[in-house]
Amino acid sequence: MCLGIAIGTAVFIVQMDNHLSRLNVPKTTGETFLRALMDGMDNSAGRQVIVDTLRILWMICCALSGVAGILCCSCKYPRLERTGSSSINEGS
């Protein structure tokens, strides 16, 4: 989980900075922009930047989940052998 949060946060901030640079917003970081937006800046362009950033983050997470799922299907797990008898199966 810690690795996912770290990667997700890094992707989010980098993508937000990329979107803000395309909009010619004065030099600011994604974190500063989010704080300004949360403090009451009612800006539809700002909300669109967040939506686009979250969309890219969602695509990256889905791709990583797909790769992990494919890798999980190809893993071989050790066979668990039963040894001895259990008390549950013995006499009723």
PADREN-65394 format. One record per residue: residue number from 1; residue in three letters; x, y, z of N, C-alpha, C, CB in turn. Coordinates in nm, 4 decimals. Atoms other than C-alpha are relative to their C-alpha. Glycine has a CB too. Layout:
BEGIN
[rec NUM ALA [X Y Z] [X Y Z] [X Y Z] [X Y Z]]
...
//
This chain:
BEGIN
[rec 1 MET [0.0818 -0.1190 0.0000] [0.0000 0.0000 0.0000] [0.0863 0.1257 0.0000] [-0.0931 -0.0004 0.1198]]
[rec 2 CYS [-0.0870 -0.1176 -0.0068] [0.2800 0.2404 0.0816] [0.0611 0.0304 -0.1363] [0.1110 -0.0211 0.1039]]
[rec 3 LEU [-0.0576 -0.0183 0.1330] [0.4376 0.1849 -0.2572] [-0.1045 0.0559 -0.0961] [0.0561 -0.1332 -0.0536]]
[rec 4 GLY [0.1076 -0.0497 0.0856] [0.1028 0.2431 -0.4290] [-0.0309 0.1464 0.0256] [-0.1247 -0.0823 0.0205]]
[rec 5 ILE [0.0259 -0.1402 -0.0337] [0.0455 0.5687 -0.2449] [0.1132 0.0881 -0.0506] [-0.0173 0.0174 0.1523]]
[rec 6 ALA [-0.1141 -0.0795 0.0458] [0.3954 0.6921 -0.3242] [-0.0007 0.0153 -0.1523] [0.1317 -0.0645 0.0459]]
[rec 7 ILE [0.0023 -0.0073 0.1463] [0.3690 0.6053 -0.6940] [-0.1188 0.0820 -0.0474] [-0.0051 -0.1408 -0.0613]]
[rec 8 GLY [0.1195 -0.0742 0.0394] [0.0134 0.7398 -0.7203] [0.0150 0.1495 0.0218] [-0.1196 -0.0503 0.0765]]
[rec 9 THR [-0.0210 -0.1417 -0.0277] [0.1061 1.0698 -0.5590] [0.0988 0.0617 -0.0980] [0.0494 0.0191 0.1427]]
[rec 10 ALA [-0.1002 -0.0512 0.0946] [0.4121 1.1109 -0.7804] [-0.0603 0.0166 -0.1386] [0.1217 -0.0941 -0.0065]]
[rec 11 VAL [0.0634 -0.0094 0.1322] [0.2121 1.0377 -1.0968] [-0.0989 0.1160 -0.0025] [-0.0716 -0.1326 -0.0364]]
[rec 12 PHE [0.1002 -0.1066 -0.0054] [-0.0649 1.2749 -0.9879] [0.0651 0.1379 -0.0089] [-0.0822 -0.0108 0.1290]]
[rec 13 ILE [-0.0656 -0.1311 -0.0018] [0.1695 1.5670 -0.9162] [0.0684 0.0299 -0.1332] [0.1024 0.0067 0.1138]]
[rec 14 VAL [-0.0683 -0.0217 0.1285] [0.3729 1.5191 -1.2355] [-0.1014 0.0293 -0.1099] [0.0856 -0.1233 -0.0380]]
[rec 15 GLN [0.1011 -0.0234 0.1034] [0.0624 1.4964 -1.4537] [-0.0694 0.1345 0.0196] [-0.1036 -0.1128 0.0005]]
[rec 16 MET [0.0627 -0.1297 -0.0245] [-0.0936 1.7981 -1.2854] [0.0929 0.1131 -0.0445] [-0.0361 0.0155 0.1495]]
[rec 17 ASP [-0.0948 -0.1020 0.0455] [0.2224 2.0007 -1.3470] [0.0037 0.0072 -0.1522] [0.1404 -0.0291 0.0547]]
[rec 18 ASN [0.0022 0.0004 0.1469] [0.2169 1.8928 -1.7132] [-0.1243 0.0693 -0.0545] [0.0064 -0.1434 -0.0528]]
[rec 19 HIS [0.1241 -0.0640 0.0457] [-0.1476 1.9973 -1.7544] [0.0012 0.1497 0.0264] [-0.1208 -0.0634 0.0685]]
[rec 20 LEU [-0.0051 -0.1429 -0.0317] [-0.0865 2.3307 -1.5816] [0.0950 0.0742 -0.0931] [0.0427 0.0207 0.1452]]
[rec 21 SER [-0.0929 -0.0668 0.0914] [0.2104 2.4073 -1.8067] [-0.0624 0.0166 -0.1386] [0.1316 -0.0792 -0.0103]]
[rec 22 ARG [0.0700 -0.0134 0.1287] [-0.0104 2.3447 -2.1131] [-0.0999 0.1149 0.0023] [-0.0721 -0.1304 -0.0353]]
[rec 23 LEU [0.0971 -0.1090 -0.0122] [-0.2632 2.5983 -1.9803] [0.0663 0.1357 0.0219] [-0.0953 -0.0284 0.1140]]
[rec 24 ASN [-0.0771 -0.1228 -0.0230] [0.0132 2.8598 -1.9356] [-0.0341 0.0644 0.1334] [-0.0247 0.0995 -0.1125]]
[rec 25 VAL [0.0224 -0.0491 -0.1361] [-0.0636 2.8910 -1.5661] [0.1349 0.0437 0.0538] [-0.0665 -0.1097 0.0926]]
[rec 26 PRO [-0.1284 -0.0425 -0.0565] [0.2050 3.0890 -1.3817] [0.0651 -0.1138 0.0778] [-0.0191 0.1223 0.0913]]
[rec 27 LYS [-0.0770 0.1087 -0.0603] [0.4789 2.8703 -1.2374] [-0.0513 -0.0314 0.1401] [0.1491 0.0361 0.0050]]
[rec 28 THR [0.0524 0.0468 -0.1270] [0.3164 2.6773 -0.9566] [0.0093 -0.1512 0.0010] [-0.1465 0.0479 0.0229]]
[rec 29 THR [-0.0020 0.1451 -0.0078] [0.3244 2.3247 -0.8319] [-0.1432 -0.0515 0.0048] [0.0801 -0.0480 0.1236]]
[rec 30 GLY [0.1323 0.0602 -0.0050] [0.0336 2.0867 -0.8493] [-0.0615 0.0087 0.1380] [0.0067 -0.1436 -0.0436]]
[rec 31 GLU [0.0494 -0.0060 -0.1369] [0.0076 2.0876 -0.4727] [-0.0522 0.1398 0.0336] [0.1106 -0.0401 0.0981]]
[rec 32 THR [0.0437 -0.1382 -0.0229] [-0.0166 2.4690 -0.4571] [-0.1294 0.0281 -0.0741] [0.1086 0.0994 -0.0440]]
[rec 33 PHE [0.1207 -0.0185 0.0797] [-0.2770 2.4653 -0.7327] [-0.1202 -0.0657 0.0671] [0.0197 -0.0570 -0.1406]]
[rec 34 LEU [0.1107 0.0684 -0.0681] [-0.4889 2.2102 -0.5452] [-0.0440 0.0758 0.1242] [0.0405 -0.1425 0.0380]]
[rec 35 ARG [0.0367 -0.0772 -0.1190] [-0.4731 2.4162 -0.2265] [-0.0785 0.1250 -0.0375] [0.1252 0.0387 0.0792]]
[rec 36 ALA [0.0717 -0.1195 0.0443] [-0.5824 2.7287 -0.4155] [-0.1404 -0.0365 -0.0471] [0.0774 0.0710 -0.1128]]
[rec 37 LEU [0.1306 0.0434 0.0483] [-0.8662 2.5366 -0.5781] [-0.0917 -0.0361 0.1156] [0.0147 -0.1189 -0.0941]]
[rec 38 MET [0.0797 0.0392 -0.1157] [-0.9833 2.3982 -0.2448] [-0.0375 0.1209 0.0867] [0.0763 -0.1025 0.0836]]
[rec 39 ASP [0.0279 -0.1182 -0.0815] [-0.9694 2.7437 -0.0803] [-0.1093 0.0881 -0.0588] [0.1255 0.0808 0.0171]]
[rec 40 GLY [0.1123 -0.0756 0.0509] [-1.2490 2.8686 -0.3019] [0.0154 0.0504 -0.1410] [-0.0249 0.1124 0.0870]]
[rec 41 MET [-0.0167 -0.0444 0.1376] [-1.1120 2.9314 -0.6460] [-0.0952 -0.0821 -0.0879] [0.1495 -0.0153 -0.0473]]
[rec 42 ASP [0.0982 0.0703 0.0820] [-1.4126 2.8407 -0.8626] [0.0402 0.0141 -0.1458] [-0.1440 0.0551 0.0238]]
[rec 43 ASN [-0.0575 -0.0073 0.1333] [-1.2430 2.7635 -1.1898] [-0.0295 -0.1309 -0.0722] [0.1534 0.0278 0.0060]]
[rec 44 SER [0.0338 0.1229 0.0718] [-1.3848 2.5173 -1.4407] [0.1221 -0.0584 -0.0700] [-0.1108 0.0265 -0.1018]]
[rec 45 ALA [-0.1228 0.0507 0.0617] [-1.0471 2.4930 -1.6159] [0.0827 -0.0753 0.1025] [0.0825 0.1151 -0.0610]]
[rec 46 GLY [-0.0724 0.0677 -0.1070] [-0.8898 2.3983 -1.2837] [-0.0608 -0.1352 0.0317] [0.0022 0.0860 0.1247]]
[rec 47 ARG [0.0657 0.1283 -0.0244] [-1.1475 2.1301 -1.2269] [0.0254 -0.0968 -0.1145] [-0.1505 0.0197 0.0196]]
[rec 48 GLN [-0.0283 0.0859 0.1145] [-1.0878 1.9978 -1.5782] [0.1417 -0.0568 0.0085] [-0.0183 0.0778 -0.1311]]
[rec 49 VAL [-0.1373 0.0481 -0.0195] [-0.7154 1.9729 -1.5002] [0.0010 -0.1160 0.0989] [0.0921 0.1145 0.0501]]
[rec 50 ILE [0.0058 0.1070 -0.0996] [-0.7939 1.7629 -1.1935] [-0.0645 -0.1242 -0.0586] [-0.0771 0.0457 0.1243]]
[rec 51 VAL [0.0675 0.1146 0.0616] [-1.0344 1.5408 -1.3883] [0.0940 -0.0713 -0.0978] [-0.1289 0.0457 -0.0729]]
[rec 52 ASP [-0.0926 0.0605 0.0959] [-0.7777 1.4848 -1.6647] [0.1144 -0.0716 0.0711] [0.0559 0.1067 -0.0947]]
[rec 53 THR [-0.1081 0.0608 -0.0761] [-0.5063 1.4124 -1.4106] [-0.0453 -0.1309 0.0647] [0.0507 0.0970 0.1068]]
[rec 54 LEU [0.0525 0.1219 -0.0614] [-0.7222 1.1598 -1.2248] [-0.0287 -0.1072 -0.1046] [-0.1268 0.0311 0.0790]]
[rec 55 ARG [0.0253 0.0958 0.1079] [-0.8174 0.9980 -1.5571] [0.1298 -0.0720 -0.0389] [-0.0609 0.0719 -0.1234]]
[rec 56 ILE [-0.1285 0.0608 0.0334] [-0.4503 0.9403 -1.6399] [0.0466 -0.0909 0.1127] [0.1054 0.1080 -0.0283]]
[rec 57 LEU [-0.0376 0.0828 -0.1150] [-0.3827 0.8104 -1.2881] [-0.0813 -0.1292 0.0010] [-0.0208 0.0774 0.1322]]
[rec 58 TRP [0.0859 0.1182 0.0054] [-0.6783 0.5702 -1.3245] [0.0487 -0.0968 -0.1076] [-0.1462 0.0405 -0.0267]]
[rec 59 MET [-0.0491 0.0866 0.1079] [-0.5429 0.4392 -1.6565] [0.1294 -0.0702 0.0400] [0.0223 0.0815 -0.1281]]
[rec 60 ILE [-0.1266 0.0599 -0.0437] [-0.1981 0.3815 -1.5067] [-0.0257 -0.1089 0.1039] [0.0945 0.1081 0.0579]]
[rec 61 CYS [0.0315 0.1006 -0.1022] [-0.3455 0.1980 -1.2068] [-0.0648 -0.1231 -0.0621] [-0.0926 0.0594 0.1069]]
[rec 62 CYS [0.0612 0.1149 0.0674] [-0.5605 -0.0213 -1.4342] [0.1044 -0.0807 -0.0755] [-0.1101 0.0464 -0.0962]]
[rec 63 ALA [-0.1048 0.0701 0.0734] [-0.2578 -0.1051 -1.6483] [0.0879 -0.0800 0.0960] [0.0854 0.0997 -0.0806]]
[rec 64 LEU [-0.0817 0.0718 -0.0990] [-0.0504 -0.1977 -1.3418] [-0.0759 -0.1180 0.0595] [0.0442 0.0951 0.1120]]
[rec 65 SER [0.0802 0.1100 -0.0521] [-0.3368 -0.4096 -1.2069] [-0.0104 -0.1129 -0.1019] [-0.1396 0.0492 0.0387]]
[rec 66 GLY [0.0052 0.1016 0.1046] [-0.3665 -0.5897 -1.5410] [0.1296 -0.0776 -0.0099] [-0.0315 0.0636 -0.1332]]
[rec 67 VAL [-0.1303 0.0671 0.0037] [0.0047 -0.6644 -1.5488] [0.0160 -0.0909 0.1211] [0.1146 0.1034 -0.0049]]
[rec 68 ALA [-0.0102 0.0824 -0.1210] [-0.0087 -0.7888 -1.1896] [-0.0902 -0.1225 -0.0089] [-0.0359 0.0824 0.1242]]
[rec 69 GLY [0.0908 0.1134 0.0164] [-0.3087 -1.0086 -1.2723] [0.0561 -0.1051 -0.0941] [-0.1341 0.0476 -0.0510]]
[rec 70 ILE [-0.0600 0.0933 0.0954] [-0.1336 -1.1635 -1.5717] [0.1179 -0.0728 0.0654] [0.0464 0.0747 -0.1280]]
[rec 71 LEU [-0.1128 0.0633 -0.0685] [0.1801 -1.2267 -1.3654] [-0.0475 -0.0981 0.1067] [0.0898 0.1062 0.0632]]
[rec 72 CYS [0.0529 0.0877 -0.1043] [-0.0284 -1.3802 -1.0876] [-0.0502 -0.1312 -0.0601] [-0.1134 0.0702 0.0770]]
[rec 73 CYS [0.0493 0.1214 0.0651] [-0.1860 -1.6269 -1.3322] [0.1132 -0.0922 -0.0425] [-0.0843 0.0361 -0.1205]]
[rec 74 SER [-0.1108 0.0823 0.0449] [0.1550 -1.7473 -1.4410] [0.0864 -0.0525 0.1148] [0.0851 0.0785 -0.0950]]
[rec 75 CYS [-0.0768 0.0462 -0.1158] [0.2851 -1.8120 -1.0882] [-0.0347 -0.1451 0.0307] [-0.0273 0.0893 0.1233]]
[rec 76 LYS [0.0231 0.1377 -0.0429] [0.3248 -2.1685 -0.9735] [0.0073 -0.0034 0.1517] [0.1039 -0.0986 -0.0639]]
[rec 77 TYR [0.0075 0.0063 -0.1447] [0.2242 -2.2368 -0.6193] [0.0381 -0.1407 0.0456] [-0.1418 0.0383 0.0500]]
[rec 78 PRO [-0.0388 0.1334 -0.0477] [0.3611 -2.5215 -0.4107] [-0.1237 -0.0842 0.0327] [0.0909 0.0116 0.1248]]
[rec 79 ARG [0.1102 0.0910 -0.0288] [0.1356 -2.8251 -0.3780] [0.0054 -0.0361 0.1482] [0.0070 -0.1284 -0.0898]]
[rec 80 LEU [0.0072 0.0342 -0.1417] [0.0228 -2.8845 -0.0228] [-0.0457 -0.1440 0.0128] [-0.0958 0.0956 0.0766]]
[rec 81 GLU [0.0300 0.1427 -0.0155] [0.0328 -3.2537 0.0558] [-0.0600 -0.0243 0.1375] [0.1275 -0.0866 -0.0199]]
[rec 82 ARG [0.0575 0.0384 -0.1285] [-0.1812 -3.4058 0.3269] [0.0824 -0.1144 0.0559] [-0.1502 -0.0403 -0.0141]]
[rec 83 THR [-0.0749 0.1073 -0.0644] [0.0178 -3.6110 0.5684] [-0.0734 -0.0403 0.1260] [0.1460 0.0434 0.0319]]
[rec 84 GLY [0.0673 0.0481 -0.1199] [-0.1338 -3.8279 0.8366] [-0.1501 0.0150 -0.0117] [0.0502 0.0741 0.1224]]
[rec 85 SER [0.1452 -0.0129 0.0012] [-0.4974 -3.8318 0.9284] [-0.0405 0.1069 0.1000] [-0.0688 -0.1354 0.0328]]
[rec 86 SER [0.0460 -0.1052 -0.0901] [-0.6915 -3.5544 1.0902] [-0.1061 -0.0579 0.0931] [-0.0562 0.1217 -0.0797]]
[rec 87 SER [0.0978 0.0491 -0.0973] [-0.9140 -3.5991 1.3918] [-0.1426 0.0259 -0.0458] [0.0232 0.0651 0.1356]]
[rec 88 ILE [0.1340 -0.0302 0.0491] [-1.2110 -3.4558 1.2040] [-0.0545 -0.1179 -0.0800] [0.0011 0.1278 -0.0863]]
[rec 89 ASN [0.0443 0.1097 0.0848] [-1.2241 -3.7446 0.9592] [-0.0101 -0.1326 0.0756] [0.0941 -0.0151 -0.1169]]
[rec 90 GLU [0.0025 0.1250 -0.0748] [-1.1813 -4.0086 1.2272] [-0.1324 -0.0156 0.0710] [0.1151 -0.0058 0.1004]]
[rec 91 GLY [0.1211 0.0475 -0.0666] [-1.4889 -4.1860 1.3643] [-0.1018 0.1021 0.0446] [0.0383 -0.0741 0.1141]]
[rec 92 SER [0.1101 -0.0826 -0.0476] [-1.8228 -4.0368 1.4464] [-0.0736 -0.0720 0.1066] [-0.0941 0.0379 -0.1122]]
//
